[in-house]
Amino acid sequence: MTHKPIKKAVFPVAGLGTRFLPATKAIPKELLPIVDRPLIQYAVDEAREAGIEQIIFVTGRGKTAIVEHFDIAFELETTMEERGKDLSVLDPTRATPGDIITVRQQVPLGLGHAIWCARAIVGDDPFAILLPDELMIGKPGCIKQMVEAYNDVGGNLISVLEVPQEEVSSYGVIAPGEVKSDTLTEVTGLVEKPAVADAPSNKIISGRYILQPEVMRVLEDQGKGAGGEIQLTDAMARMIGDQPFHAVTFEGSRYDCGSKVGFVEATLALALEREDMGADVRDIAERLLAR
């Protein structure tokens, strides 16, 4: 069966980043670097790898620097060129004209509300969602793994990871149904931040989604859920049974860059994998640990 291709992706980037103050007082948290690439760059590169053509940023006040990151920096590039510097490092930061669209989330009412703010651009097309705080490193990337699964089964998909049972209350959790393959599982229900004793599984939603446009109509009248916010998880749960819903177990590494510890872990992990610095970083880490 042929399914409508996934060519649009929504990036909710309106958050205030209060957990990283004072660093995020003037700099969006999405531009904080993991080694030498901003967090948002990893997510955009992941989307592009999967064939995404239209990038939709749901922004808030003070977030214009995110869009500028993907613009052409004429003065910088001219100066580098005059000095004989290699400009290829900037290639991923140059968006094709018209590829990036921004909309504003004027009031912080939750993830579900942020996605709903992109409804006019999404239109009647299925679309991906990437939460930049969740840094997903894999070969291929998480969204490409999901697109490959979508091409087979269609419908709605969410990426999941298995965590220790005692940690489930911090996440959205799936109720699993039929196991279709080693990485594909039917979803029969979703619960946002359940008590440990009530969690239907230890498979957590991990910040990547492929959804049908009907979710926008569900979000239209979605009430507030956990945390007093409009939860995307609640809207997706209402769609189960009406449309196919599957979970794709991500094959790769996930780093929670919404926390300081996760951000440091991601920086160390990616630095250790770099050919140009991995050995030096390992030496530094061993020296610090030996103190």
NORBEL-V443366 format. One record per pair of residues at least 4 apart in sequence whose ideal C-beta (glycine too) atoms are under 8 Angstrom apart, sorted by sequence separation. I is the first residue (numbers start at 1). GAP is how many residues later the second one is. D is the distance in whole Angstrom. If there is no record, write none. Layout:
i={I & I}
gap={GAP & GAP}
d={D & D}
This chain:
i={17 & 20 & 21 & 23 & 24 & 27 & 33 & 34 & 37 & 38 & 39 & 40 & 41 & 42 & 43 & 44 & 45 & 46 & 48 & 59 & 63 & 64 & 65 & 66 & 67 & 73 & 74 & 75 & 76 & 77 & 78 & 79 & 81 & 87 & 90 & 95 & 105 & 109 & 110 & 111 & 112 & 113 & 114 & 118 & 130 & 137 & 138 & 140 & 141 & 142 & 143 & 144 & 145 & 146 & 147 & 148 & 149 & 150 & 153 & 163 & 167 & 180 & 194 & 195 & 205 & 211 & 213 & 214 & 215 & 216 & 218 & 224 & 225 & 227 & 230 & 231 & 232 & 233 & 234 & 235 & 236 & 239 & 250 & 258 & 259 & 260 & 261 & 262 & 263 & 264 & 265 & 266 & 267 & 268 & 269 & 270 & 274 & 277 & 278 & 279 & 280 & 281 & 282 & 283 & 284 & 285 & 286 & 287 & 24 & 27 & 33 & 34 & 37 & 47 & 59 & 72 & 80 & 95 & 109 & 122 & 136 & 140 & 150 & 163 & 168 & 179 & 180 & 194 & 224 & 225 & 226 & 230 & 240 & 257 & 273 & 18 & 23 & 32 & 33 & 57 & 80 & 81 & 107 & 136 & 179 & 180 & 194 & 224 & 225 & 239 & 256 & 257 & 271 & 272 & 17 & 31 & 32 & 59 & 80 & 138 & 150 & 178 & 179 & 191 & 223 & 224 & 255 & 271 & 274 & 16 & 24 & 30 & 31 & 34 & 47 & 59 & 105 & 140 & 149 & 163 & 177 & 178 & 191 & 222 & 225 & 255 & 20 & 23 & 30 & 31 & 57 & 105 & 176 & 177 & 191 & 222 & 225 & 236 & 257 & 272 & 29 & 30 & 57 & 77 & 176 & 177 & 255 & 271 & 272 & 17 & 44 & 146 & 174 & 176 & 177 & 189 & 219 & 223 & 255 & 17 & 20 & 28 & 105 & 175 & 176 & 222 & 77 & 104 & 130 & 146 & 174 & 175 & 219 & 222 & 268 & 272 & 15 & 76 & 103 & 115 & 145 & 160 & 175 & 255 & 13 & 55 & 103 & 128 & 174 & 175 & 190 & 158 & 174 & 175 & 219 & 222 & 253 & 13 & 73 & 103 & 142 & 173 & 215 & 218 & 268 & 103 & 128 & 172 & 173 & 185 & 128 & 172 & 101 & 111 & 172 & 215 & 218 & 172 & 173 & 215 & 218 & 72 & 171 & 70 & 71 & 136 & 170 & 209 & 69 & 70 & 71 & 126 & 169 & 176 & 215 & 70 & 160 & 169 & 175 & 176 & 211 & 214 & 40 & 44 & 168 & 169 & 173 & 174 & 175 & 13 & 153 & 169 & 173 & 174 & 176 & 209 & 212 & 41 & 168 & 173 & 205 & 214 & 11 & 40 & 158 & 173 & 174 & 214 & 70 & 166 & 169 & 173 & 174 & 38 & 153 & 165 & 168 & 173 & 174 & 212 & 11 & 172 & 173 & 11 & 30 & 67 & 168 & 171 & 172 & 192 & 193 & 28 & 31 & 149 & 165 & 168 & 171 & 192 & 28 & 31 & 67 & 149 & 26 & 30 & 168 & 28 & 165 & 167 & 9 & 27 & 28 & 31 & 145 & 164 & 163 & 192 & 55 & 162 & 162 & 163 & 192 & 161 & 162 & 191 & 192 & 208 & 9 & 57 & 59 & 160 & 161 & 190 & 6 & 7 & 8 & 11 & 13 & 14 & 16 & 55 & 57 & 58 & 59 & 60 & 160 & 190 & 203 & 206 & 6 & 7 & 8 & 9 & 11 & 13 & 14 & 15 & 54 & 55 & 56 & 57 & 58 & 59 & 60 & 160 & 161 & 5 & 6 & 7 & 8 & 9 & 10 & 11 & 12 & 13 & 14 & 53 & 55 & 56 & 57 & 58 & 59 & 60 & 159 & 160 & 190 & 191 & 203 & 7 & 9 & 11 & 13 & 45 & 54 & 56 & 58 & 158 & 159 & 190 & 207 & 8 & 10 & 44 & 60 & 159 & 189 & 206 & 14 & 159 & 13 & 158 & 159 & 190 & 41 & 158 & 189 & 41 & 157 & 158 & 188 & 13 & 156 & 157 & 187 & 156 & 156 & 58 & 156 & 58 & 155 & 188 & 187 & 58 & 156 & 186 & 187 & 58 & 150 & 186 & 187 & 172 & 185 & 186 & 56 & 146 & 184 & 185 & 147 & 184 & 142 & 146 & 184 & 185 & 56 & 143 & 183 & 184 & 56 & 142 & 180 & 183 & 54 & 143 & 182 & 183 & 136 & 56 & 136 & 176 & 134 & 136 & 134 & 174 & 133 & 134 & 52 & 131 & 130 & 131 & 50 & 130 & 158 & 129 & 128 & 129 & 156 & 47 & 128 & 129 & 128 & 129 & 47 & 127 & 156 & 46 & 126 & 127 & 126 & 126 & 127 & 43 & 126 & 156 & 158 & 160 & 162 & 43 & 125 & 155 & 156 & 157 & 158 & 159 & 160 & 161 & 43 & 124 & 155 & 156 & 157 & 158 & 159 & 160 & 161 & 14 & 42 & 46 & 50 & 123 & 154 & 155 & 156 & 157 & 158 & 159 & 160 & 14 & 49 & 50 & 52 & 122 & 153 & 155 & 157 & 159 & 16 & 40 & 43 & 49 & 12 & 15 & 39 & 42 & 50 & 51 & 153 & 161 & 14 & 39 & 49 & 50 & 122 & 42 & 46 & 49 & 39 & 45 & 46 & 47 & 50 & 51 & 46 & 50 & 119 & 149 & 46 & 12 & 149 & 14 & 115 & 116 & 119 & 34 & 115 & 12 & 30 & 146 & 12 & 116 & 129 & 145 & 29 & 115 & 116 & 10 & 145 & 113 & 116 & 145 & 112 & 145 & 10 & 142 & 112 & 142 & 141 & 10 & 138 & 8 & 138 & 139 & 8 & 110 & 116 & 136 & 138 & 109 & 110 & 137 & 138 & 113 & 136 & 137 & 8 & 10 & 12 & 110 & 112 & 113 & 115 & 136 & 137 & 7 & 9 & 10 & 11 & 111 & 112 & 136 & 137 & 8 & 9 & 10 & 11 & 12 & 13 & 110 & 111 & 112 & 135 & 6 & 8 & 9 & 10 & 11 & 109 & 110 & 111 & 112 & 134 & 135 & 4 & 6 & 9 & 11 & 109 & 110 & 111 & 112 & 134 & 4 & 6 & 110 & 112 & 134 & 135 & 3 & 112 & 133 & 134 & 133 & 134 & 132 & 133 & 135 & 137 & 137 & 9 & 6 & 6 & 3 & 3 & 3 & 1 & 6 & 39 & 34 & 34 & 32 & 34 & 35 & 34 & 35 & 34 & 35 & 19 & 35 & 19 & 20 & 19 & 35 & 20}
gap={4 & 4 & 4 & 4 & 4 & 4 & 4 & 4 & 4 & 4 & 4 & 4 & 4 & 4 & 4 & 4 & 4 & 4 & 4 & 4 & 4 & 4 & 4 & 4 & 4 & 4 & 4 & 4 & 4 & 4 & 4 & 4 & 4 & 4 & 4 & 4 & 4 & 4 & 4 & 4 & 4 & 4 & 4 & 4 & 4 & 4 & 4 & 4 & 4 & 4 & 4 & 4 & 4 & 4 & 4 & 4 & 4 & 4 & 4 & 4 & 4 & 4 & 4 & 4 & 4 & 4 & 4 & 4 & 4 & 4 & 4 & 4 & 4 & 4 & 4 & 4 & 4 & 4 & 4 & 4 & 4 & 4 & 4 & 4 & 4 & 4 & 4 & 4 & 4 & 4 & 4 & 4 & 4 & 4 & 4 & 4 & 4 & 4 & 4 & 4 & 4 & 4 & 4 & 4 & 4 & 4 & 4 & 4 & 5 & 5 & 5 & 5 & 5 & 5 & 5 & 5 & 5 & 5 & 5 & 5 & 5 & 5 & 5 & 5 & 5 & 5 & 5 & 5 & 5 & 5 & 5 & 5 & 5 & 5 & 5 & 6 & 6 & 6 & 6 & 6 & 6 & 6 & 6 & 6 & 6 & 6 & 6 & 6 & 6 & 6 & 6 & 6 & 6 & 6 & 7 & 7 & 7 & 7 & 7 & 7 & 7 & 7 & 7 & 7 & 7 & 7 & 7 & 7 & 7 & 8 & 8 & 8 & 8 & 8 & 8 & 8 & 8 & 8 & 8 & 8 & 8 & 8 & 8 & 8 & 8 & 8 & 9 & 9 & 9 & 9 & 9 & 9 & 9 & 9 & 9 & 9 & 9 & 9 & 9 & 9 & 10 & 10 & 10 & 10 & 10 & 10 & 10 & 10 & 10 & 11 & 11 & 11 & 11 & 11 & 11 & 11 & 11 & 11 & 11 & 12 & 12 & 12 & 12 & 12 & 12 & 12 & 13 & 13 & 13 & 13 & 13 & 13 & 13 & 13 & 13 & 13 & 14 & 14 & 14 & 14 & 14 & 14 & 14 & 14 & 15 & 15 & 15 & 15 & 15 & 15 & 15 & 16 & 16 & 16 & 16 & 16 & 16 & 17 & 17 & 17 & 17 & 17 & 17 & 17 & 17 & 18 & 18 & 18 & 18 & 18 & 19 & 19 & 20 & 20 & 20 & 20 & 20 & 21 & 21 & 21 & 21 & 22 & 22 & 23 & 23 & 23 & 23 & 23 & 24 & 24 & 24 & 24 & 24 & 24 & 24 & 25 & 25 & 25 & 25 & 25 & 25 & 25 & 26 & 26 & 26 & 26 & 26 & 26 & 26 & 27 & 27 & 27 & 27 & 27 & 27 & 27 & 27 & 28 & 28 & 28 & 28 & 28 & 29 & 29 & 29 & 29 & 29 & 29 & 30 & 30 & 30 & 30 & 30 & 31 & 31 & 31 & 31 & 31 & 31 & 31 & 32 & 32 & 32 & 33 & 33 & 33 & 33 & 33 & 33 & 33 & 33 & 34 & 34 & 34 & 34 & 34 & 34 & 34 & 35 & 35 & 35 & 35 & 36 & 36 & 36 & 37 & 37 & 37 & 38 & 38 & 38 & 38 & 38 & 38 & 39 & 39 & 40 & 40 & 41 & 41 & 41 & 42 & 42 & 42 & 42 & 42 & 43 & 43 & 43 & 43 & 43 & 43 & 44 & 44 & 44 & 44 & 44 & 44 & 44 & 44 & 44 & 44 & 44 & 44 & 44 & 44 & 44 & 44 & 45 & 45 & 45 & 45 & 45 & 45 & 45 & 45 & 45 & 45 & 45 & 45 & 45 & 45 & 45 & 45 & 45 & 46 & 46 & 46 & 46 & 46 & 46 & 46 & 46 & 46 & 46 & 46 & 46 & 46 & 46 & 46 & 46 & 46 & 46 & 46 & 46 & 46 & 46 & 47 & 47 & 47 & 47 & 47 & 47 & 47 & 47 & 47 & 47 & 47 & 47 & 48 & 48 & 48 & 48 & 48 & 48 & 48 & 49 & 49 & 50 & 50 & 50 & 50 & 51 & 51 & 51 & 52 & 52 & 52 & 52 & 53 & 53 & 53 & 53 & 54 & 55 & 56 & 56 & 57 & 57 & 57 & 58 & 59 & 59 & 59 & 59 & 60 & 60 & 60 & 60 & 61 & 61 & 61 & 62 & 62 & 62 & 62 & 63 & 63 & 64 & 64 & 64 & 64 & 65 & 65 & 65 & 65 & 66 & 66 & 66 & 66 & 67 & 67 & 67 & 68 & 70 & 71 & 71 & 71 & 72 & 72 & 73 & 73 & 74 & 74 & 76 & 76 & 77 & 77 & 78 & 78 & 78 & 79 & 80 & 80 & 80 & 81 & 81 & 81 & 82 & 82 & 83 & 83 & 83 & 84 & 84 & 84 & 85 & 86 & 86 & 87 & 87 & 87 & 87 & 87 & 87 & 88 & 88 & 88 & 88 & 88 & 88 & 88 & 88 & 88 & 89 & 89 & 89 & 89 & 89 & 89 & 89 & 89 & 89 & 90 & 90 & 90 & 90 & 90 & 90 & 90 & 90 & 90 & 90 & 90 & 90 & 91 & 91 & 91 & 91 & 91 & 91 & 91 & 91 & 91 & 92 & 92 & 92 & 92 & 93 & 93 & 93 & 93 & 93 & 93 & 93 & 93 & 94 & 94 & 94 & 94 & 94 & 95 & 95 & 95 & 96 & 96 & 96 & 96 & 96 & 96 & 97 & 97 & 97 & 97 & 98 & 99 & 99 & 100 & 100 & 100 & 100 & 101 & 101 & 102 & 102 & 102 & 103 & 103 & 103 & 103 & 104 & 104 & 104 & 105 & 105 & 106 & 106 & 106 & 107 & 107 & 108 & 108 & 110 & 110 & 111 & 112 & 112 & 113 & 113 & 113 & 114 & 114 & 114 & 114 & 114 & 115 & 115 & 115 & 115 & 116 & 116 & 116 & 117 & 117 & 117 & 117 & 117 & 117 & 117 & 117 & 117 & 118 & 118 & 118 & 118 & 118 & 118 & 118 & 118 & 119 & 119 & 119 & 119 & 119 & 119 & 119 & 119 & 119 & 119 & 120 & 120 & 120 & 120 & 120 & 120 & 120 & 120 & 120 & 120 & 120 & 121 & 121 & 121 & 121 & 121 & 121 & 121 & 121 & 121 & 122 & 122 & 122 & 122 & 122 & 122 & 123 & 123 & 123 & 123 & 124 & 124 & 125 & 125 & 131 & 132 & 133 & 134 & 141 & 144 & 147 & 148 & 151 & 153 & 204 & 218 & 223 & 229 & 231 & 232 & 232 & 233 & 235 & 236 & 236 & 239 & 239 & 240 & 240 & 241 & 242 & 243}
d={7 & 4 & 6 & 6 & 7 & 6 & 6 & 8 & 5 & 8 & 7 & 6 & 6 & 6 & 7 & 6 & 6 & 7 & 6 & 4 & 8 & 6 & 6 & 8 & 7 & 6 & 6 & 6 & 6 & 6 & 6 & 6 & 7 & 8 & 6 & 5 & 8 & 4 & 7 & 7 & 6 & 7 & 8 & 5 & 8 & 8 & 6 & 4 & 7 & 6 & 6 & 6 & 7 & 6 & 6 & 7 & 6 & 6 & 8 & 5 & 7 & 4 & 5 & 7 & 8 & 5 & 8 & 7 & 6 & 7 & 6 & 5 & 7 & 8 & 8 & 7 & 6 & 6 & 7 & 7 & 7 & 5 & 7 & 7 & 7 & 6 & 6 & 6 & 7 & 6 & 6 & 6 & 6 & 6 & 7 & 7 & 5 & 5 & 6 & 7 & 6 & 6 & 6 & 6 & 6 & 6 & 6 & 7 & 5 & 7 & 6 & 6 & 6 & 4 & 8 & 7 & 4 & 5 & 8 & 5 & 7 & 6 & 8 & 7 & 5 & 8 & 7 & 5 & 6 & 7 & 6 & 8 & 5 & 5 & 6 & 7 & 8 & 7 & 8 & 8 & 8 & 6 & 8 & 4 & 5 & 7 & 7 & 6 & 4 & 7 & 4 & 5 & 6 & 5 & 4 & 4 & 6 & 7 & 6 & 7 & 6 & 7 & 8 & 7 & 7 & 8 & 5 & 7 & 8 & 7 & 7 & 7 & 7 & 7 & 7 & 8 & 7 & 8 & 6 & 7 & 7 & 4 & 7 & 5 & 7 & 8 & 5 & 7 & 5 & 6 & 6 & 5 & 5 & 3 & 6 & 8 & 5 & 7 & 6 & 6 & 7 & 4 & 7 & 6 & 7 & 7 & 6 & 5 & 6 & 7 & 6 & 5 & 8 & 7 & 4 & 6 & 7 & 8 & 4 & 3 & 7 & 8 & 5 & 7 & 7 & 6 & 7 & 7 & 7 & 6 & 5 & 5 & 8 & 5 & 7 & 8 & 7 & 8 & 5 & 6 & 8 & 6 & 3 & 7 & 7 & 8 & 6 & 6 & 7 & 7 & 7 & 7 & 6 & 7 & 5 & 8 & 7 & 5 & 7 & 8 & 5 & 7 & 8 & 4 & 7 & 7 & 7 & 6 & 5 & 7 & 8 & 7 & 6 & 8 & 5 & 6 & 5 & 7 & 6 & 7 & 6 & 6 & 7 & 6 & 8 & 7 & 7 & 8 & 6 & 7 & 7 & 8 & 6 & 7 & 6 & 4 & 8 & 6 & 4 & 5 & 7 & 7 & 6 & 7 & 6 & 6 & 5 & 7 & 6 & 7 & 8 & 6 & 6 & 6 & 6 & 8 & 8 & 7 & 6 & 6 & 7 & 8 & 7 & 7 & 7 & 7 & 5 & 7 & 6 & 6 & 7 & 7 & 8 & 6 & 7 & 6 & 4 & 6 & 7 & 6 & 6 & 7 & 7 & 7 & 8 & 6 & 8 & 4 & 4 & 6 & 5 & 7 & 6 & 7 & 7 & 6 & 6 & 5 & 5 & 6 & 6 & 6 & 8 & 6 & 7 & 6 & 5 & 8 & 5 & 7 & 5 & 6 & 8 & 7 & 6 & 5 & 7 & 5 & 6 & 5 & 4 & 7 & 8 & 8 & 6 & 7 & 4 & 7 & 5 & 4 & 6 & 5 & 7 & 7 & 7 & 7 & 5 & 6 & 8 & 6 & 7 & 8 & 7 & 7 & 6 & 8 & 6 & 6 & 7 & 6 & 7 & 7 & 7 & 6 & 6 & 7 & 6 & 5 & 5 & 5 & 6 & 6 & 6 & 6 & 5 & 7 & 7 & 5 & 5 & 6 & 5 & 5 & 5 & 6 & 3 & 7 & 7 & 8 & 8 & 8 & 7 & 8 & 7 & 6 & 6 & 8 & 7 & 6 & 7 & 7 & 8 & 6 & 7 & 7 & 5 & 5 & 5 & 4 & 8 & 6 & 6 & 8 & 7 & 7 & 6 & 6 & 7 & 4 & 6 & 7 & 7 & 7 & 6 & 5 & 6 & 7 & 7 & 8 & 7 & 6 & 8 & 4 & 6 & 7 & 5 & 5 & 6 & 7 & 7 & 8 & 4 & 5 & 8 & 7 & 6 & 6 & 5 & 6 & 5 & 4 & 7 & 8 & 5 & 6 & 6 & 5 & 7 & 7 & 8 & 5 & 6 & 7 & 5 & 6 & 6 & 8 & 7 & 5 & 7 & 5 & 8 & 8 & 8 & 7 & 7 & 8 & 7 & 7 & 6 & 7 & 3 & 5 & 7 & 7 & 6 & 4 & 7 & 7 & 7 & 6 & 7 & 7 & 7 & 4 & 7 & 7 & 7 & 8 & 5 & 7 & 6 & 7 & 7 & 7 & 6 & 6 & 7 & 5 & 7 & 5 & 6 & 6 & 8 & 4 & 7 & 8 & 6 & 5 & 7 & 8 & 8 & 7 & 7 & 7 & 4 & 5 & 3 & 5 & 5 & 5 & 5 & 6 & 6 & 8 & 7 & 7 & 8 & 7 & 6 & 6 & 7 & 7 & 7 & 8 & 7 & 4 & 6 & 7 & 7 & 6 & 6 & 7 & 5 & 5 & 7 & 5 & 8 & 5 & 8 & 7 & 5 & 6 & 4 & 8 & 6 & 6 & 7 & 7 & 7 & 4 & 6 & 8 & 4 & 5 & 7 & 8 & 6 & 6 & 8 & 7 & 5 & 5 & 4 & 7 & 8 & 6 & 5 & 6 & 7 & 6 & 8 & 7 & 8 & 4 & 5 & 5 & 7 & 4 & 8 & 6 & 8 & 7 & 7 & 6 & 7 & 7 & 8 & 7 & 5 & 8 & 5 & 5 & 6 & 6 & 8 & 7 & 6 & 7 & 6 & 7 & 6 & 7 & 8 & 6 & 2 & 8 & 8 & 5 & 7 & 7 & 6 & 5 & 6 & 6 & 7 & 7 & 7 & 4 & 6 & 8 & 8 & 7 & 6 & 7 & 8 & 7 & 4 & 5 & 7 & 4 & 4 & 5 & 6 & 6 & 6 & 3 & 8 & 5 & 7 & 6 & 7 & 7 & 8 & 8 & 6 & 4 & 7 & 4 & 6 & 4 & 7 & 7 & 6 & 6 & 5 & 6 & 5 & 8 & 8 & 6 & 6 & 8 & 7 & 7 & 5 & 8 & 5 & 7 & 7 & 5 & 8 & 8 & 4 & 5 & 8 & 7 & 7 & 5 & 6 & 6 & 6 & 4 & 7 & 6 & 6 & 7 & 8 & 7 & 5 & 6 & 5 & 5 & 6 & 5 & 7 & 7 & 7 & 7 & 7 & 8 & 8}
